Structure formats: C-alpha cells, structure tokens
Amino acid sequence: LVAEVGAGQVVIAGDSAGGGMALSLVQQRRDAEESLPAALVLFSPWLDVTLSDPAQPALDEGDPILSLESLRISGAWWAGNLAPTDPRISPLFGSLEGFPRMAVFTGTNDLLYPDATRLAERAEDAGVDLTLYEYPNMFHVWMGVMPQMMPEASRALDEAAAFIQSTKDA
C-alpha cells in the first residue's frame, strides 16, 4: 500500500492487541528508517503486557470484556521468548520520537485505560501530537459493539473518521 499510494496517505488503525501491534509496527518502521504512516488510530489499545499499572486491579471488576487473569495468560503467550517489556511486545516501553499524529480512544472502565493514558503522557513528553478520547464508564472496545445501538460507539467512530479526514486534509 505504501508503495502504491505513499506513506503519507496511509493511516494505521487497530483495536485491543491490534492497537499494540499498530504502535509496534510504526516503532519498527521508524527504527528501520522506513517511511511512516500519516497517522495512527488506536481503539482500546493493549500496549503493556506486563499489566503492571497499579490502577489495573481496580478496573478488573468493572470491565465486562477483559480480565487480568486472561490477559496475563495471553501476554505470556504473545511474548514467547521475548521479555514482556520488549517494545515489540509492549510498545509502551518503546520510543515515540518522530512519531506521526495519533488518536487514541479509551473508556474509563476499560482494563487497558491506564495504557492509553500512559501513552498520552509519553507522547506529550516526546512532542508527539496525540489526541486522547476518553469516554466515561465505557469498557474495552465498546466502540465496536453495535454502534447503531450505542451512541458513544457511534460518536467514537465519527470522531475517528473526522481525525482520519483531518489527516488527509493536512
């Protein structure tokens, strides 16, 4: 796709583990001195498989989709022989220097909410343009759950589309 339309016309998006993969992909492309996409859009991204944020145990009960127990198992499987802090596994531990603009959507009841807020802090420190869309009381990947029946999901998808359009217009 990059060869066909140019990296500046590409927006990479992902949800949950796919959000972590999207961030890791851009880190790896940057480190290999390859062209970067125009932007990233991350929905409820899983960015730290160590699950070490002290706020996560309190969120464990309020997220109907995820649990710390299942994430610990999945994270160990995903890491394989790599350290769980390796940025290819937990991109929150990688550098954000030189990153394109990002939109991150998260709910305050999402077990991965701390990952999103920590990413926003790290982006600010690195001078990266990141817009954090925080939705009160929303759970993991709520924006993919029947947007036609959930106004918050519809609004998040509209905001993502507007963000992508503004990237194209820039």
C-alpha beads as a LAMMPS data file, in Angstrom:
LAMMPS data file: protein, C-alpha beads

170 atoms
169 bonds

1 atom types
1 bond types

-500.0 500.0 xlo xhi
-500.0 500.0 ylo yhi
-500.0 500.0 zlo zhi

Masses

1 110.0

Atoms # bond

1 1 1 0.000 0.000 0.000
2 1 1 2.807 2.409 0.866
3 1 1 4.449 1.682 -2.497
4 1 1 1.151 2.289 -4.275
5 1 1 -0.104 5.475 -2.587
6 1 1 2.786 6.696 -0.429
7 1 1 3.113 6.507 3.335
8 1 1 1.642 9.979 3.785
9 1 1 -1.703 8.641 2.534
10 1 1 -1.810 5.722 4.988
11 1 1 -3.419 5.681 8.429
12 1 1 -2.799 2.587 10.530
13 1 1 -5.541 1.599 12.955
14 1 1 -6.001 -1.211 15.430
15 1 1 -8.059 -2.210 18.406
16 1 1 -7.024 -4.010 21.575
17 1 1 -3.947 -6.153 20.818
18 1 1 -4.143 -4.832 17.257
19 1 1 -3.634 -1.339 18.660
20 1 1 -0.430 -2.513 20.304
21 1 1 0.653 -4.174 17.067
22 1 1 -0.014 -0.953 15.146
23 1 1 2.129 1.081 17.551
24 1 1 4.890 -1.548 17.484
25 1 1 4.826 -1.635 13.676
26 1 1 5.390 2.113 13.469
27 1 1 8.220 1.911 16.023
28 1 1 9.869 -0.839 13.987
29 1 1 9.448 1.069 10.704
30 1 1 10.924 4.187 12.276
31 1 1 13.871 2.234 13.711
32 1 1 14.489 0.679 10.265
33 1 1 14.366 4.199 8.766
34 1 1 11.362 3.282 6.637
35 1 1 8.554 5.682 5.809
36 1 1 5.902 6.203 8.452
37 1 1 2.146 6.460 8.033
38 1 1 0.432 9.818 8.228
39 1 1 -1.285 8.858 11.488
40 1 1 -2.380 6.104 13.850
41 1 1 -5.834 5.466 15.297
42 1 1 -5.884 3.179 18.323
43 1 1 -9.037 1.829 19.945
44 1 1 -8.656 0.448 23.493
45 1 1 -5.023 -0.415 22.764
46 1 1 -3.135 -3.064 24.722
47 1 1 0.309 -1.512 24.981
48 1 1 1.867 -3.136 28.053
49 1 1 1.619 -6.894 28.553
50 1 1 3.296 -6.609 31.969
51 1 1 -0.050 -5.350 33.337
52 1 1 1.968 -3.563 35.977
53 1 1 -0.040 -0.356 36.263
54 1 1 -1.321 -0.038 39.839
55 1 1 -4.722 1.185 38.602
56 1 1 -5.496 -2.036 36.727
57 1 1 -6.607 -4.266 39.630
58 1 1 -9.406 -1.814 40.491
59 1 1 -10.547 -1.817 36.845
60 1 1 -10.519 -5.622 36.660
61 1 1 -14.007 -5.888 38.149
62 1 1 -15.605 -3.157 36.009
63 1 1 -14.593 -4.354 32.541
64 1 1 -17.051 -6.987 31.256
65 1 1 -14.763 -7.946 28.354
66 1 1 -11.283 -8.377 29.848
67 1 1 -9.760 -9.841 32.992
68 1 1 -6.266 -9.572 34.392
69 1 1 -6.061 -13.358 34.592
70 1 1 -6.808 -13.902 30.898
71 1 1 -4.553 -11.020 29.859
72 1 1 -1.648 -12.437 31.872
73 1 1 -2.007 -15.757 30.048
74 1 1 -2.342 -14.052 26.654
75 1 1 0.565 -11.707 27.352
76 1 1 2.902 -14.563 28.282
77 1 1 1.878 -16.429 25.141
78 1 1 2.361 -13.329 22.980
79 1 1 5.810 -12.562 24.468
80 1 1 7.091 -16.080 23.881
81 1 1 10.855 -15.949 24.433
82 1 1 10.973 -12.149 24.437
83 1 1 10.896 -10.059 27.584
84 1 1 7.409 -8.672 28.255
85 1 1 8.975 -5.192 28.328
86 1 1 10.411 -5.583 24.812
87 1 1 8.798 -2.796 22.738
88 1 1 7.856 -5.330 20.061
89 1 1 5.624 -6.937 22.698
90 1 1 4.799 -3.925 24.887
91 1 1 5.242 -0.863 22.677
92 1 1 4.558 1.457 25.603
93 1 1 8.199 0.805 26.555
94 1 1 9.485 1.959 23.167
95 1 1 10.374 5.429 21.994
96 1 1 7.785 7.686 20.403
97 1 1 10.345 10.081 18.932
98 1 1 9.485 11.140 15.398
99 1 1 6.028 9.601 15.516
100 1 1 3.098 10.716 13.369
101 1 1 -0.024 12.107 14.960
102 1 1 -2.266 9.726 16.863
103 1 1 -5.845 9.397 18.042
104 1 1 -6.435 7.057 20.979
105 1 1 -9.924 6.020 22.081
106 1 1 -10.421 4.587 25.549
107 1 1 -13.107 4.071 28.147
108 1 1 -12.593 4.794 31.826
109 1 1 -13.831 1.281 32.745
110 1 1 -11.512 -0.409 30.236
111 1 1 -8.890 -2.567 31.926
112 1 1 -6.436 -1.096 29.413
113 1 1 -7.379 2.518 30.186
114 1 1 -4.077 3.066 32.058
115 1 1 -2.146 2.024 28.931
116 1 1 -3.887 4.728 26.914
117 1 1 -3.307 7.456 29.489
118 1 1 0.348 6.494 29.908
119 1 1 0.769 6.597 26.124
120 1 1 -0.709 10.105 26.077
121 1 1 1.775 11.216 28.755
122 1 1 4.710 9.659 26.898
123 1 1 3.577 11.251 23.629
124 1 1 3.411 14.676 25.248
125 1 1 6.934 14.213 26.640
126 1 1 8.144 13.242 23.135
127 1 1 6.378 16.161 21.451
128 1 1 4.020 13.869 19.551
129 1 1 0.563 15.113 18.574
130 1 1 -1.792 12.692 20.340
131 1 1 -5.498 13.263 20.904
132 1 1 -6.902 11.136 23.711
133 1 1 -10.627 10.467 23.520
134 1 1 -11.747 9.343 26.981
135 1 1 -15.271 8.019 27.365
136 1 1 -16.645 7.828 30.916
137 1 1 -17.842 4.398 32.060
138 1 1 -17.054 2.686 28.757
139 1 1 -15.459 -0.759 28.720
140 1 1 -12.938 -2.469 26.438
141 1 1 -13.589 -1.948 22.690
142 1 1 -17.074 -0.574 23.301
143 1 1 -16.842 1.314 20.013
144 1 1 -17.099 -1.956 18.118
145 1 1 -20.226 -3.120 19.938
146 1 1 -23.290 -2.289 17.851
147 1 1 -22.573 1.376 17.141
148 1 1 -26.099 1.789 15.803
149 1 1 -27.434 0.983 19.307
150 1 1 -24.809 2.713 21.415
151 1 1 -24.469 6.479 20.949
152 1 1 -20.965 6.518 22.466
153 1 1 -19.773 3.945 19.931
154 1 1 -21.263 5.875 17.043
155 1 1 -19.702 9.112 18.319
156 1 1 -16.264 7.478 18.706
157 1 1 -16.368 6.125 15.164
158 1 1 -17.447 9.529 13.855
159 1 1 -14.552 11.144 15.754
160 1 1 -12.128 8.588 14.327
161 1 1 -13.397 9.289 10.815
162 1 1 -13.035 13.047 11.361
163 1 1 -9.496 12.541 12.668
164 1 1 -8.578 10.486 9.604
165 1 1 -10.175 13.069 7.310
166 1 1 -8.244 15.888 9.022
167 1 1 -5.033 13.921 8.430
168 1 1 -5.881 13.629 4.749
169 1 1 -6.662 17.348 4.553
170 1 1 -3.443 18.390 6.294

Bonds

1 1 1 2
2 1 2 3
3 1 3 4
4 1 4 5
5 1 5 6
6 1 6 7
7 1 7 8
8 1 8 9
9 1 9 10
10 1 10 11
11 1 11 12
12 1 12 13
13 1 13 14
14 1 14 15
15 1 15 16
16 1 16 17
17 1 17 18
18 1 18 19
19 1 19 20
20 1 20 21
21 1 21 22
22 1 22 23
23 1 23 24
24 1 24 25
25 1 25 26
26 1 26 27
27 1 27 28
28 1 28 29
29 1 29 30
30 1 30 31
31 1 31 32
32 1 32 33
33 1 33 34
34 1 34 35
35 1 35 36
36 1 36 37
37 1 37 38
38 1 38 39
39 1 39 40
40 1 40 41
41 1 41 42
42 1 42 43
43 1 43 44
44 1 44 45
45 1 45 46
46 1 46 47
47 1 47 48
48 1 48 49
49 1 49 50
50 1 50 51
51 1 51 52
52 1 52 53
53 1 53 54
54 1 54 55
55 1 55 56
56 1 56 57
57 1 57 58
58 1 58 59
59 1 59 60
60 1 60 61
61 1 61 62
62 1 62 63
63 1 63 64
64 1 64 65
65 1 65 66
66 1 66 67
67 1 67 68
68 1 68 69
69 1 69 70
70 1 70 71
71 1 71 72
72 1 72 73
73 1 73 74
74 1 74 75
75 1 75 76
76 1 76 77
77 1 77 78
78 1 78 79
79 1 79 80
80 1 80 81
81 1 81 82
82 1 82 83
83 1 83 84
84 1 84 85
85 1 85 86
86 1 86 87
87 1 87 88
88 1 88 89
89 1 89 90
90 1 90 91
91 1 91 92
92 1 92 93
93 1 93 94
94 1 94 95
95 1 95 96
96 1 96 97
97 1 97 98
98 1 98 99
99 1 99 100
100 1 100 101
101 1 101 102
102 1 102 103
103 1 103 104
104 1 104 105
105 1 105 106
106 1 106 107
107 1 107 108
108 1 108 109
109 1 109 110
110 1 110 111
111 1 111 112
112 1 112 113
113 1 113 114
114 1 114 115
115 1 115 116
116 1 116 117
117 1 117 118
118 1 118 119
119 1 119 120
120 1 120 121
121 1 121 122
122 1 122 123
123 1 123 124
124 1 124 125
125 1 125 126
126 1 126 127
127 1 127 128
128 1 128 129
129 1 129 130
130 1 130 131
131 1 131 132
132 1 132 133
133 1 133 134
134 1 134 135
135 1 135 136
136 1 136 137
137 1 137 138
138 1 138 139
139 1 139 140
140 1 140 141
141 1 141 142
142 1 142 143
143 1 143 144
144 1 144 145
145 1 145 146
146 1 146 147
147 1 147 148
148 1 148 149
149 1 149 150
150 1 150 151
151 1 151 152
152 1 152 153
153 1 153 154
154 1 154 155
155 1 155 156
156 1 156 157
157 1 157 158
158 1 158 159
159 1 159 160
160 1 160 161
161 1 161 162
162 1 162 163
163 1 163 164
164 1 164 165
165 1 165 166
166 1 166 167
167 1 167 168
168 1 168 169
169 1 169 170
